Amino acid sequence: MDDLPLRLDDLESLARAAMDPRAFDYYLGGAEDEHTLAGNREALDRIRFRGRVLVDVTSIDLGVELLGTRLPSPVCIAPTAFQRLAHPGGEEATAAAAATVGHLMVASTLATTRFEEVAASGGPTWLQLYVFRDRGLSEALVQRAEAAGATALCLTVDTPVQGKRERDVRNGFALPPHLRMANFDGGVGDGLGVRPGDSALAAFIHEQFDPSVDWSDVAWLRSITRLPLVLKGVTHPEDARRAVDEGIDGLVVSNHGGRQLDGALATIDALPDVVAAVQGRIPVLLDGGVRRGRHVAAALCLGAAAVLVGRPVLYGLAAAGRDGVRHVLDTLDDELSRTMALLGATRVSELGPDLVAPRRGGW
Ligand SMILES: Cc1cc2nc3c(=O)[nH]c(=O)nc-3n(C[C@H](O)[C@H](O)[C@H](O)COP(=O)(O)O)c2cc1C
């Protein structure tokens, strides 16, 4: 892995060179003017720390406990669709890389590999879900996830309709004929063929996702599974409070990597209110723009239990398959460990808001 770049940002150009330009654009892009896409990263880069000194930092422990599972690191893999667009190894290669040390992988419903094969990696794995117009499809996925050993389910709630991803519309983004949405049988997803002048994914979402989904569907999902249920895509503190009341087990503060509502608040700026709203009753995770160990540290200081990483994992996969994903996870862990040492924190539980410079008006 010596030839892989030191900075994860530099994986982007390697992925661009390795991939079909339309598929790469699908990975890279955000909604509309991509303000939120850029904003996630900018807000993380604006964080300034004030560390503690004269602490013995010989040994740093990155371990965290999340929904009853001990994880070696708070760095987790976000659910991203169609990983075989990056590399023939696809989701299986990502899962194998994650399982080497035991990083949590959240597998997408829209994967190009069946969930059972992802879970077979043996590492901790969640299945990400959408609520489909055909509730039977969602229910069948829940049952398969339970049977395959998922440790939690993650319902994405920021996609009642698809954000306008203009790169994909312009490119007429579609899955190439040799790939399919492997979690579905019987013709679901066949709509992902080329549609001139439109994104086939946008058309699929319009056809299959139910824009009427509300809290009663969350209660339904809660009632049909014994697995912990996490909501992904919450940014408003009132929704966070409601989720606790509805018996939800965890939240991911996310704006879908800037791919849904353009103009949405940067996730690191949304995090503190959500953390305050849940009052420690359930874990709150964060994703969006995490590219450095210091970004992970910032999220943990502001109350996140763990972070999810999306695009860098895809770029690592495109650049070097399983080894590329390993490189991404190792780099983030290494940077986080060094950042913690420089902050005078030897355990994740020692990362608190006091280590982040207060902003005017407070967090
Ligand atoms: C190419 C791509 C595909 C994605 N597919 C899904 C998906 O199927 N389900 C989902 O909940 N989120 C999906 N996301 C959003 C990610 O889970 C995550 O919220 C986002 O990528 C985090 O931002 P980052 O890429 O800046 O790390 C996708 C993101 C990307 C970039």
The ligand as an SDF file (V2000), in Angstrom:
LIG
                    3D

 31 33  0  0  0  0  0  0  0  0999 V2000
  -22.1720    7.4640   -4.1130 C   0  0  0  0  0  0  0  0  0  0  0  0
  -22.9810    7.5530   -2.8660 C   0  0  0  0  0  0  0  0  0  0  0  0
  -24.0390    6.6800   -2.6760 C   0  0  0  0  0  0  0  0  0  0  0  0
  -24.7900    6.7380   -1.5100 C   0  0  0  0  0  0  0  0  0  0  0  0
  -25.7750    5.8130   -1.3130 N   0  0  0  0  0  0  0  0  0  0  0  0
  -26.4870    5.8410   -0.1570 C   0  0  0  0  0  0  0  0  0  0  0  0
  -27.4610    4.8530    0.1110 C   0  0  0  0  0  0  0  0  0  0  0  0
  -27.6960    3.9550   -0.6820 O   0  0  0  0  0  0  0  0  0  0  0  0
  -28.1490    4.9400    1.2840 N   0  0  0  0  0  0  0  0  0  0  0  0
  -27.9010    5.9220    2.2060 C   0  0  0  0  0  0  0  0  0  0  0  0
  -28.5320    5.9600    3.2540 O   0  0  0  0  0  0  0  0  0  0  0  0
  -26.9530    6.8570    1.9820 N   0  0  0  0  0  0  0  0  0  0  0  0
  -26.2450    6.8420    0.8340 C   0  0  0  0  0  0  0  0  0  0  0  0
  -25.2690    7.7720    0.6280 N   0  0  0  0  0  0  0  0  0  0  0  0
  -24.9580    8.7500    1.6950 C   0  0  0  0  0  0  0  0  0  0  0  0
  -23.8960    8.2030    2.6470 C   0  0  0  0  0  0  0  0  0  0  0  0
  -24.4050    7.1710    3.4470 O   0  0  0  0  0  0  0  0  0  0  0  0
  -23.3560    9.2790    3.5930 C   0  0  0  0  0  0  0  0  0  0  0  0
  -24.4400    9.9010    4.2380 O   0  0  0  0  0  0  0  0  0  0  0  0
  -22.4910   10.3190    2.9020 C   0  0  0  0  0  0  0  0  0  0  0  0
  -21.7640    9.7630    1.8330 O   0  0  0  0  0  0  0  0  0  0  0  0
  -21.5200   10.9120    3.9210 C   0  0  0  0  0  0  0  0  0  0  0  0
  -20.7910   11.9360    3.3440 O   0  0  0  0  0  0  0  0  0  0  0  0
  -19.2900   11.7760    2.7680 P   0  0  0  0  0  0  0  0  0  0  0  0
  -19.4050   11.0800    1.4610 O   0  0  0  0  0  0  0  0  0  0  0  0
  -18.8830   13.2010    2.6470 O   0  0  0  0  0  0  0  0  0  0  0  0
  -18.4600   11.0060    3.7780 O   0  0  0  0  0  0  0  0  0  0  0  0
  -24.5030    7.7210   -0.5300 C   0  0  0  0  0  0  0  0  0  0  0  0
  -23.4450    8.6020   -0.7330 C   0  0  0  0  0  0  0  0  0  0  0  0
  -22.6780    8.5200   -1.8720 C   0  0  0  0  0  0  0  0  0  0  0  0
  -21.5130    9.4700   -2.0490 C   0  0  0  0  0  0  0  0  0  0  0  0
  1  2  1  0
  2  3  1  0
  2 30  2  0
  3  4  2  0
  4  5  1  0
  4 28  1  0
  5  6  2  0
  6  7  1  0
  6 13  1  0
  7  8  2  0
  7  9  1  0
  9 10  1  0
 10 11  2  0
 10 12  1  0
 12 13  2  0
 13 14  1  0
 14 15  1  0
 14 28  1  0
 15 16  1  0
 16 17  1  0
 16 18  1  0
 18 19  1  0
 18 20  1  0
 20 21  1  0
 20 22  1  0
 22 23  1  0
 23 24  1  0
 24 25  2  0
 24 26  1  0
 24 27  1  0
 28 29  2  0
 29 30  1  0
 30 31  1  0
M  END
$$$$
